[in-house]
Amino acid sequence: MNVKPGKYRHFKGNEYQVIAVGRHSETLEKLIIYKALYESEEFGKDVIWIRPIEMFEDKKIVDGKVVNRFERIKE
């Protein structure tokens, strides 16, 4: 997967807006900066998250099928 800015759906159903791909200032690790497009009781609205690109592009097993952790939504 080539992560680019845009809307993505998490495998559990929530939607997010990828804002940018950045780099950690010390390790140079690629990081994804993204915003929740829903309101969370725990964290509130428009929460910004940062995750290593390897985790963002990770695969999960759901009902015996391999799926992407995040899937780009066509706009």
N, CA, C and O atoms as a MOPAC input file, in Angstrom:
PM7 MOZYME 1SCF
protein

 N      0.86100 1    -1.18400 1     0.00000 1
 C      0.00000 1     0.00000 1     0.00000 1
 C      0.89600 1     1.23300 1     0.00000 1
 O      1.91300 1     1.26800 1     0.69300 1
 N      0.52600 1     2.22000 1    -0.76000 1
 C      1.25400 1     3.47900 1    -0.79100 1
 C      0.36800 1     4.51800 1    -0.10100 1
 O     -0.58600 1     5.01400 1    -0.70100 1
 N      0.67500 1     4.84700 1     1.14500 1
 C     -0.17300 1     5.73700 1     1.93700 1
 C     -0.01500 1     7.16900 1     1.45400 1
 O      1.08800 1     7.71200 1     1.39900 1
 N     -1.15100 1     7.76300 1     1.10500 1
 C     -1.20400 1     9.15800 1     0.66500 1
 C     -2.30200 1     9.86000 1     1.44100 1
 O     -3.18900 1     9.19700 1     1.97800 1
 N     -2.26700 1    11.19100 1     1.51500 1
 C     -3.35300 1    11.90200 1     2.17900 1
 C     -4.70500 1    11.52600 1     1.56300 1
 O     -4.81400 1    11.30500 1     0.35700 1
 N     -5.72500 1    11.45800 1     2.41400 1
 C     -7.07700 1    11.10500 1     1.98000 1
 C     -7.79900 1    10.35300 1     3.07600 1
 O     -7.28200 1    10.19300 1     4.18200 1
 N     -9.01400 1     9.88800 1     2.75800 1
 C     -9.84100 1     9.17300 1     3.73200 1
 C     -9.53100 1     7.68700 1     3.71000 1
 O     -9.30900 1     7.08600 1     2.65900 1
 N     -9.52400 1     7.10800 1     4.92900 1
 C     -9.28400 1     5.68000 1     5.10600 1
 C    -10.29100 1     5.12300 1     6.10500 1
 O    -10.75100 1     5.83400 1     6.99800 1
 N    -10.62500 1     3.85700 1     5.94700 1
 C    -11.49400 1     3.17000 1     6.89400 1
 C    -10.66900 1     2.12500 1     7.63800 1
 O     -9.97700 1     1.31300 1     7.02400 1
 N    -10.75200 1     2.15600 1     8.96200 1
 C    -10.09600 1     1.15500 1     9.80600 1
 C    -10.87700 1    -0.14400 1     9.69700 1
 O    -12.08400 1    -0.12000 1     9.45800 1
 N    -10.21100 1    -1.27400 1     9.86800 1
 C    -10.87800 1    -2.55900 1     9.70000 1
 C    -12.03400 1    -2.75600 1    10.68000 1
 O    -12.88600 1    -3.61500 1    10.45400 1
 N    -12.08200 1    -1.97100 1    11.77400 1
 C    -13.19800 1    -2.04500 1    12.72100 1
 C    -14.33700 1    -1.11000 1    12.33800 1
 O    -15.38200 1    -1.11400 1    12.98900 1
 N    -14.14900 1    -0.28900 1    11.26500 1
 C    -15.25100 1     0.51100 1    10.74300 1
 C    -15.13500 1     2.01500 1    10.82100 1
 O    -15.77300 1     2.71000 1    10.03000 1
 N    -14.33700 1     2.55600 1    11.75200 1
 C    -14.23900 1     4.01100 1    11.86700 1
 C    -13.43700 1     4.59900 1    10.70900 1
 O    -12.58100 1     3.93800 1    10.12200 1
 N    -13.73900 1     5.86800 1    10.39600 1
 C    -13.05800 1     6.54900 1     9.29300 1
 C    -12.07400 1     7.59000 1     9.81800 1
 O    -12.26900 1     8.19300 1    10.87400 1
 N    -11.00500 1     7.77600 1     9.03700 1
 C     -9.92400 1     8.68600 1     9.39700 1
 C     -9.47500 1     9.45400 1     8.16500 1
 O     -9.65200 1     8.99700 1     7.03600 1
 N     -8.89400 1    10.62200 1     8.39300 1
 C     -8.32700 1    11.44000 1     7.33300 1
 C     -6.81100 1    11.44100 1     7.50800 1
 O     -6.30500 1    11.96000 1     8.50200 1
 N     -6.08100 1    10.86400 1     6.55100 1
 C     -4.62300 1    10.93200 1     6.60500 1
 C     -4.22600 1    12.34000 1     6.19200 1
 O     -4.59100 1    12.81700 1     5.11700 1
 N     -3.47600 1    12.99300 1     7.06000 1
 C     -3.05400 1    14.36600 1     6.83800 1
 C     -1.70800 1    14.39900 1     6.12300 1
 O     -1.50700 1    15.17600 1     5.18900 1
 N     -0.79600 1    13.55200 1     6.57000 1
 C      0.54500 1    13.57000 1     5.99200 1
 C      1.32400 1    12.32500 1     6.38500 1
 O      0.97800 1    11.61100 1     7.32500 1
 N      2.39000 1    12.09400 1     5.62700 1
 C      3.39800 1    11.10900 1     5.99200 1
 C      4.60900 1    11.92600 1     6.42100 1
 O      5.09900 1    12.76700 1     5.66700 1
 N      5.08900 1    11.67500 1     7.63400 1
 C      6.22900 1    12.42500 1     8.14400 1
 C      7.33700 1    11.48300 1     8.57000 1
 O      7.26500 1    10.27400 1     8.35000 1
 N      8.36400 1    12.05500 1     9.18200 1
 C      9.49200 1    11.25300 1     9.67500 1
 C      9.79900 1    11.64000 1    11.10900 1
 O      9.71300 1    12.80900 1    11.48700 1
 N     10.15300 1    10.65700 1    11.88700 1
 C     10.60000 1    10.88700 1    13.25600 1
 C     11.92500 1    11.65100 1    13.18300 1
 O     12.80700 1    11.28900 1    12.40400 1
 N     12.06500 1    12.68600 1    13.97600 1
 C     13.24300 1    13.55700 1    13.87800 1
 C     14.55100 1    12.88200 1    14.30800 1
 O     15.62500 1    13.31200 1    13.88700 1
 N     14.48300 1    11.85700 1    15.11900 1
 C     15.69400 1    11.19000 1    15.58900 1
 C     15.99900 1     9.91400 1    14.81400 1
 O     17.14600 1     9.66100 1    14.44500 1
 N     14.95300 1     9.10400 1    14.57000 1
 C     15.17200 1     7.79100 1    13.95300 1
 C     14.93500 1     7.78700 1    12.44800 1
 O     15.32800 1     6.84700 1    11.75700 1
 N     14.29500 1     8.83400 1    11.93900 1
 C     13.89900 1     8.96200 1    10.53800 1
 C     12.83600 1     7.93900 1    10.11900 1
 O     12.57100 1     7.76700 1     8.93000 1
 N     12.23000 1     7.26100 1    11.10200 1
 C     11.14500 1     6.31500 1    10.83000 1
 C      9.96300 1     7.06400 1    10.19600 1
 O      9.61400 1     8.16100 1    10.63200 1
 N      9.34700 1     6.46200 1     9.16100 1
 C      8.16400 1     7.06000 1     8.53900 1
 C      6.95800 1     6.90400 1     9.46100 1
 O      6.69300 1     5.82500 1     9.99100 1
 N      6.23400 1     8.01000 1     9.63800 1
 C      5.05100 1     8.04000 1    10.49600 1
 C      3.86600 1     8.59200 1     9.71700 1
 O      4.02300 1     9.46000 1     8.85800 1
 N      2.68700 1     8.08300 1    10.02100 1
 C      1.45000 1     8.57100 1     9.41700 1
 C      0.77000 1     9.48200 1    10.43000 1
 O      0.60800 1     9.10600 1    11.59100 1
 N      0.37200 1    10.67100 1    10.00200 1
 C     -0.36000 1    11.61400 1    10.84200 1
 C     -1.78900 1    11.62300 1    10.32000 1
 O     -2.02600 1    11.94300 1     9.15500 1
 N     -2.74700 1    11.27100 1    11.18700 1
 C     -4.12000 1    11.17100 1    10.72500 1
 C     -5.10400 1    11.61300 1    11.80500 1
 O     -4.78300 1    11.62400 1    12.99300 1
 N     -6.31000 1    11.97900 1    11.36600 1
 C     -7.34100 1    12.54300 1    12.24000 1
 C     -8.56800 1    11.65200 1    12.22900 1
 O     -9.00200 1    11.19800 1    11.17000 1
 N     -9.12900 1    11.40100 1    13.40800 1
 C    -10.37600 1    10.65300 1    13.51900 1
 C    -11.51900 1    11.49000 1    12.95100 1
 O    -11.62400 1    12.68100 1    13.24400 1
 N    -12.37200 1    10.87100 1    12.14100 1
 C    -13.53000 1    11.57100 1    11.56100 1
 C    -14.81700 1    11.20000 1    12.29800 1
 O    -15.89300 1    11.11700 1    11.70500 1
 N    -14.68100 1    10.98200 1    13.58700 1
 C    -15.82500 1    10.64700 1    14.43700 1
 C    -15.51800 1    11.18000 1    15.83300 1
 O    -14.37700 1    11.53000 1    16.13300 1
 N    -16.52300 1    11.24100 1    16.66800 1
 C    -16.32300 1    11.70500 1    18.03800 1
 C    -16.22700 1    10.50100 1    18.96100 1
 O    -17.04000 1     9.57900 1    18.89000 1
 N    -15.23400 1    10.52300 1    19.81600 1
 C    -14.99000 1     9.44600 1    20.77000 1
 C    -15.34400 1     9.92900 1    22.17400 1
 O    -14.98700 1    11.04200 1    22.55900 1
 N    -16.04500 1     9.09200 1    22.93700 1
 C    -16.33800 1     9.45500 1    24.32900 1
 C    -15.05600 1     9.65300 1    25.11900 1
 O    -14.96700 1    10.54600 1    25.96200 1
 N    -14.06900 1     8.81900 1    24.84200 1
 C    -12.81600 1     8.85200 1    25.59100 1
 C    -11.89500 1    10.00100 1    25.19000 1
 O    -11.26000 1    10.61900 1    26.04500 1
 N    -11.82000 1    10.29100 1    23.86700 1
 C    -10.82900 1    11.25000 1    23.37700 1
 C    -11.42200 1    12.52600 1    22.78300 1
 O    -10.68800 1    13.49000 1    22.56200 1
 N    -12.71900 1    12.56000 1    22.52100 1
 C    -13.35800 1    13.74600 1    21.96400 1
 C    -13.42600 1    13.71700 1    20.44100 1
 O    -13.40700 1    12.65100 1    19.82600 1
 N    -13.50700 1    14.91600 1    19.83800 1
 C    -13.69100 1    15.06100 1    18.40100 1
 C    -12.39500 1    15.52700 1    17.74000 1
 O    -11.59600 1    16.24200 1    18.34400 1
 N    -12.20300 1    15.10600 1    16.48300 1
 C    -11.05200 1    15.53900 1    15.67100 1
 C     -9.70100 1    15.21300 1    16.32000 1
 O     -8.76700 1    16.01300 1    16.25500 1
 N     -9.60600 1    14.04700 1    16.93800 1
 C     -8.36100 1    13.63300 1    17.58600 1
 C     -7.30900 1    13.31900 1    16.52500 1
 O     -7.60000 1    12.65200 1    15.53200 1
 N     -6.10000 1    13.79800 1    16.73900 1
 C     -4.98200 1    13.53500 1    15.83500 1
 C     -4.19500 1    12.34200 1    16.38200 1
 O     -3.88000 1    12.27200 1    17.57000 1
 N     -3.88900 1    11.40700 1    15.47800 1
 C     -3.12500 1    10.21700 1    15.83000 1
 C     -1.86400 1    10.15400 1    14.96900 1
 O     -1.82700 1    10.68300 1    13.85900 1
 N     -0.84000 1     9.50000 1    15.49900 1
 C      0.41100 1     9.28000 1    14.77200 1
 C      0.78200 1     7.81800 1    14.95300 1
 O      0.78200 1     7.29800 1    16.06900 1
 N      1.10000 1     7.15800 1    13.84300 1
 C      1.38100 1     5.72400 1    13.87600 1
 C      2.50600 1     5.42500 1    12.89100 1
 O      2.55200 1     6.01700 1    11.81300 1
 N      3.41600 1     4.51400 1    13.24600 1
 C      4.43600 1     4.10300 1    12.27300 1
 C      3.77900 1     3.54300 1    11.02000 1
 O      2.75700 1     2.86200 1    11.10300 1
 N      4.36200 1     3.82900 1     9.86300 1
 C      3.77200 1     3.39700 1     8.60200 1
 C      3.61000 1     1.87800 1     8.54600 1
 O      2.65800 1     1.37700 1     7.94800 1
 N      4.54100 1     1.14100 1     9.16900 1
 C      4.43900 1    -0.32200 1     9.16500 1
 C      3.15800 1    -0.78200 1     9.85800 1
 O      2.52100 1    -1.73600 1     9.41300 1
 N      2.78000 1    -0.11300 1    10.93900 1
 C      1.54200 1    -0.46700 1    11.64200 1
 C      0.32400 1    -0.05800 1    10.82000 1
 O     -0.66400 1    -0.79100 1    10.76700 1
 N      0.39100 1     1.10500 1    10.18100 1
 C     -0.72900 1     1.58700 1     9.37500 1
 C     -1.00300 1     0.61700 1     8.22200 1
 O     -2.15700 1     0.35400 1     7.88400 1
 N      0.06200 1     0.09200 1     7.62800 1
 C     -0.06100 1    -0.80200 1     6.47900 1
 C     -0.23100 1    -2.27600 1     6.87300 1
 O     -0.29800 1    -3.15100 1     6.00900 1
 N     -0.29900 1    -2.53900 1     8.16700 1
 C     -0.38600 1    -3.89900 1     8.68400 1
 C     -1.65600 1    -4.61100 1     8.19900 1
 O     -2.63700 1    -3.97500 1     7.81200 1
 N     -1.60900 1    -5.91600 1     8.22900 1
 C     -2.76000 1    -6.76700 1     7.89100 1
 C     -3.33100 1    -7.33700 1     9.17800 1
 O     -2.60500 1    -7.52300 1    10.15400 1
 N     -4.62900 1    -7.61400 1     9.18300 1
 C     -5.31300 1    -8.23000 1    10.30600 1
 C     -6.12900 1    -9.40900 1     9.78100 1
 O     -6.43600 1    -9.47300 1     8.59100 1
 N     -6.47600 1   -10.33000 1    10.65700 1
 C     -7.34500 1   -11.44100 1    10.26700 1
 C     -8.71600 1   -11.18900 1    10.87800 1
 O     -8.85700 1   -11.07600 1    12.09500 1
 N     -9.73300 1   -11.10400 1    10.00900 1
 C    -11.10900 1   -10.86200 1    10.42800 1
 C    -11.97300 1   -11.95400 1     9.82200 1
 O    -12.02900 1   -12.10800 1     8.60200 1
 N    -12.64800 1   -12.71200 1    10.68000 1
 C    -13.49600 1   -13.81700 1    10.21700 1
 C    -12.73800 1   -14.74900 1     9.27400 1
 O    -13.28300 1   -15.21400 1     8.27300 1
 N    -11.48100 1   -15.01300 1     9.60400 1
 C    -10.66900 1   -15.93100 1     8.81800 1
 C    -10.08500 1   -15.35700 1     7.54000 1
 O     -9.41500 1   -16.06900 1     6.79300 1
 N    -10.33100 1   -14.06700 1     7.27500 1
 C     -9.81100 1   -13.41900 1     6.06400 1
 C     -8.74800 1   -12.39200 1     6.44000 1
 O     -8.85300 1   -11.71800 1     7.46500 1
 N     -7.72800 1   -12.28500 1     5.59700 1
 C     -6.68800 1   -11.27100 1     5.80400 1
 C     -7.17400 1    -9.96400 1     5.17900 1
 O     -7.52200 1    -9.91500 1     3.99900 1
 N     -7.19200 1    -8.90000 1     5.99700 1
 C     -7.63200 1    -7.58000 1     5.52200 1
 C     -6.59200 1    -6.53700 1     5.92100 1
 O     -5.79100 1    -6.75900 1     6.82900 1
 N     -6.61300 1    -5.41300 1     5.24000 1
 C     -5.74800 1    -4.29100 1     5.59900 1
 C     -6.26000 1    -3.65100 1     6.88400 1
 O     -7.46900 1    -3.54900 1     7.08800 1
 N     -5.34100 1    -3.21700 1     7.75300 1
 C     -5.74100 1    -2.48100 1     8.96100 1
 C     -6.50100 1    -1.21300 1     8.54800 1
 O     -7.52600 1    -0.87700 1     9.14000 1
 N     -5.98500 1    -0.51100 1     7.52100 1
 C     -6.64800 1     0.68800 1     6.98200 1
 C     -6.80400 1     0.50500 1     5.48900 1
 O     -5.87700 1     0.05100 1     4.81800 1
 N     -7.95900 1     0.85000 1     4.96200 1
 C     -8.24500 1     0.76500 1     3.52200 1
 C     -8.65200 1     2.14300 1     3.03300 1
 O     -9.52400 1     2.78300 1     3.61900 1
 N     -8.02500 1     2.59800 1     1.96500 1
 C     -8.36800 1     3.92400 1     1.41300 1
 C     -9.78900 1     3.91100 1     0.89400 1
 O    -10.21700 1     2.94600 1     0.26200 1
 N    -10.52400 1     4.98600 1     1.16200 1
 C    -11.90100 1     5.15600 1     0.70500 1
 C    -11.87400 1     6.02900 1    -0.54000 1
 O    -11.29900 1     7.11700 1    -0.52000 1
 N    -12.47600 1     5.57600 1    -1.59800 1
 C    -12.54200 1     6.39600 1    -2.81600 1
 C    -13.49300 1     7.54900 1    -2.57100 1
 O    -14.61100 1     7.36600 1    -2.09000 1
 N    -13.02100 1     8.74900 1    -2.91600 1
 C    -13.84500 1     9.95200 1    -2.69000 1
 C    -14.41100 1    10.44600 1    -4.00300 1
 O    -15.13000 1    11.44500 1    -4.02800 1

